[in-house]
Amino acid sequence: MGFIPEEPKRHLKEAFEAKLKDEVRLVIFTQETECARCKDAKELVREIAGLSSKIKLEIYDFVEDNGKAKEYKIDKVPAIALIGKKDYGMRYYGVPLGYEFKAFIDSIINISNGATNLTEETKKKLGSISKPVHIQVFVTLTCRYCPPAAGLAYKLALENELVRADVVDVSEFPDLGQKYRVMGVPKTVINEQTEFVGSVPEAQFVAHVLKA
């Protein structure tokens, strides 16, 4: 039995047929002997990829394929890199289930179309970024306020190649939760120096990015 029930699976397949334009690669890194949730992540991504010929799946071992891991800047597992016409720097660490599932699916669709629904004002401000920006959004699968923050970070990465966005299920990486003092989610950390808690409006999120 898979992770996606039959009825939602049918709706997803129809949505992909209607909305996917270009190919999307889901590149997953696992290490099943050391990582408790790696098998689940791999099976879920395999299910998603099986719903459309435009979604391609690549599976690598974090240790044996260390060169690939470095190429994609993967430093922990399970990890999923979402790749479109190019690598937009979008990564998911953990298993994108619960409330994060829809945000993950929406991001696949955005990547396939190479476009987001960000405002023109936001896109203009993103154009002023001249140095690399690394966004980390810490989430949990039971947090209904987390998907908007995760989705927004991904959209910023899609619109500007200098922006890299990681969505991290903090319950899978408690050491990072301690490092970044994650007491509530979503918590966003930008360039290791600017941080805030909660799902904030687009304009406020972008202001934090520009500040960092």
VOGU-3710 file (C-alpha; in Angstrom, 3 decimals, decimal comma):
1> mgfipeepkr> 0,000/0,000/0,000  1,359/3,383/-1,005  1,318/6,800/0,622  -1,181/8,400/-1,775  -4,746/6,999/-1,680  -6,325/6,050/-5,004  -8,797/8,938/-5,262  -6,231/11,715/-4,571  -3,831/9,882/-6,872  -6,358/10,090/-9,698
11> hlkeafeakl> -6,874/13,817/-9,112  -3,123/14,379/-9,006  -2,652/12,571/-12,299  -5,304/14,744/-13,918  -3,737/17,897/-12,477  -0,310/16,928/-13,795  -1,733/16,218/-17,244  -3,372/19,637/-17,314  -0,674/21,746/-15,693  2,775/20,268/-16,327
21> kdevrlvift> 4,603/21,852/-19,239  8,284/20,935/-19,103  10,070/17,985/-17,527  10,808/18,033/-13,797  13,467/15,839/-12,193  13,110/14,687/-8,603  16,621/13,769/-7,490  16,547/11,938/-4,175  19,452/11,040/-1,925  19,067/8,259/0,626
31> qetecarckd> 21,148/6,121/2,949  18,735/3,460/4,070  21,092/1,659/6,464  21,559/4,837/8,504  18,422/6,866/7,782  15,098/5,757/9,247  12,853/7,719/6,858  14,881/7,410/3,650  12,867/4,434/2,406  9,609/6,333/2,934
41> akelvreiag> 10,941/9,370/1,082  12,046/7,218/-1,837  8,729/5,382/-2,081  6,700/8,596/-1,910  8,733/10,275/-4,632  8,474/7,125/-6,740  4,675/7,284/-6,413  4,620/10,944/-7,458  6,892/10,342/-10,439  4,668/7,462/-11,545
51> lsskikleiy> 1,766/9,863/-12,083  3,302/11,713/-15,038  5,759/10,985/-17,817  7,046/14,545/-17,330  8,316/13,782/-13,826  11,606/11,896/-13,848  13,068/10,169/-10,814  16,761/9,812/-9,989  17,877/7,917/-6,877  21,351/8,179/-5,367
61> dfvedngkak> 23,041/6,834/-2,276  24,371/9,642/-0,094  27,666/7,816/0,586  28,271/5,784/-2,557  27,318/8,704/-4,801  29,108/11,321/-2,742  30,183/13,198/-5,847  26,561/13,679/-6,873  25,676/14,768/-3,350  28,350/17,455/-3,489
71> eykidkvpai> 27,197/18,501/-6,957  23,702/19,135/-5,611  24,983/20,571/-2,307  23,270/17,838/-0,288  24,589/17,494/3,273  21,907/15,343/4,968  19,293/12,726/4,101  16,617/12,091/3,114  16,988/14,894/0,589  15,067/15,728/-2,560
81> aligkkdygm> 16,341/18,181/-5,170  13,650/19,612/-7,433  15,149/20,324/-10,846  13,518/21,914/-13,884  15,146/23,343/-17,003  17,945/24,162/-14,594  18,738/23,689/-10,922  16,867/26,435/-9,092  18,386/25,503/-5,737  15,169/24,065/-4,304
91> ryygvplgye> 15,639/21,251/-1,757  13,365/19,338/0,583  14,868/17,525/3,560  12,601/14,876/5,037  9,451/13,212/3,705  6,995/15,733/2,173  3,794/14,353/3,655  1,090/15,922/5,846  0,516/19,600/5,178  3,768/19,787/3,215
101> fkafidsiin> 2,527/17,428/0,512  0,443/20,009/-1,363  3,207/22,625/-1,168  5,624/20,082/-2,627  3,215/19,257/-5,478  2,564/22,951/-6,178  6,310/23,526/-6,408  6,650/20,736/-8,986  3,992/22,459/-11,094  5,668/25,864/-10,735
111> isngatnlte> 9,028/24,429/-11,768  7,486/22,710/-14,775  6,035/26,010/-15,932  9,069/28,070/-14,934  6,765/30,645/-13,379  5,239/31,743/-10,082  2,351/33,949/-8,988  4,601/36,382/-7,133  3,658/40,029/-7,590  5,490/42,199/-10,084
121> etkkklgsis> 6,678/44,341/-7,179  8,290/41,280/-5,557  9,926/40,232/-8,827  11,312/43,738/-9,250  12,784/43,695/-5,742  14,273/40,248/-6,318  16,030/41,671/-9,345  18,064/43,915/-7,051  19,707/40,941/-5,296  23,376/40,753/-6,242
131> kpvhiqvfvt> 24,750/38,278/-3,689  23,845/34,653/-2,883  20,904/34,154/-0,518  20,330/30,908/1,371  16,860/30,458/2,861  16,091/27,651/5,296  12,465/27,115/6,296  12,007/24,745/9,225  8,639/22,988/9,246  6,731/20,069/10,709
141> ltcrycppaa> 4,222/17,943/8,817  1,399/18,807/11,229  1,821/22,587/10,927  -0,875/24,128/8,741  0,956/27,485/8,668  4,171/25,995/7,308  3,274/25,316/3,644  2,820/29,023/2,715  6,269/29,839/4,099  7,857/26,845/2,361
151> glayklalen> 6,089/27,575/-0,912  7,089/31,229/-0,822  10,755/30,392/-0,258  10,649/28,038/-3,248  9,017/30,698/-5,419  11,772/33,189/-4,574  14,379/30,606/-5,588  12,529/29,943/-8,827  12,494/33,630/-9,705  16,132/34,430/-8,879
161> elvradvvdv> 19,119/32,130/-9,457  21,005/33,734/-6,557  18,386/32,482/-4,097  18,636/28,943/-2,713  15,761/27,526/-0,648  15,803/24,538/1,724  12,640/23,276/3,397  13,596/21,144/6,402  11,301/18,915/8,456  12,796/19,762/11,832
171> sefpdlgqky> 11,355/16,612/13,440  13,672/14,600/11,183  16,707/16,730/12,035  16,502/17,576/15,761  20,157/18,588/15,800  19,311/21,448/13,426  16,353/22,326/15,599  18,750/22,800/18,495  21,324/24,652/16,411  18,811/27,192/15,135
181> rvmgvpktvi> 16,727/27,261/18,343  13,544/26,234/16,585  10,900/26,684/19,281  8,042/27,244/16,844  7,347/26,622/13,163  7,578/27,740/10,514  10,918/29,274/11,361  12,884/30,889/8,558  16,625/31,502/8,669  18,268/33,572/5,941
191> neqtefvgsv> 22,032/33,595/5,380  22,556/32,378/8,960  21,863/35,869/10,293  18,245/36,933/9,762  15,495/34,815/11,268  11,790/35,017/12,030  8,979/32,730/13,149  5,586/32,405/11,524  3,998/32,597/8,100  4,352/36,208/7,003
201> peaqfvahvl> 2,962/38,055/3,970  4,941/38,010/0,725  6,136/41,611/1,018  7,383/41,074/4,578  9,179/37,857/3,623  10,937/39,626/0,750  11,912/42,495/3,061  13,664/39,993/5,339  15,478/38,514/2,310  16,673/41,923/1,139
211> ka> 17,809/42,779/4,675  19,889/39,608/4,831
//
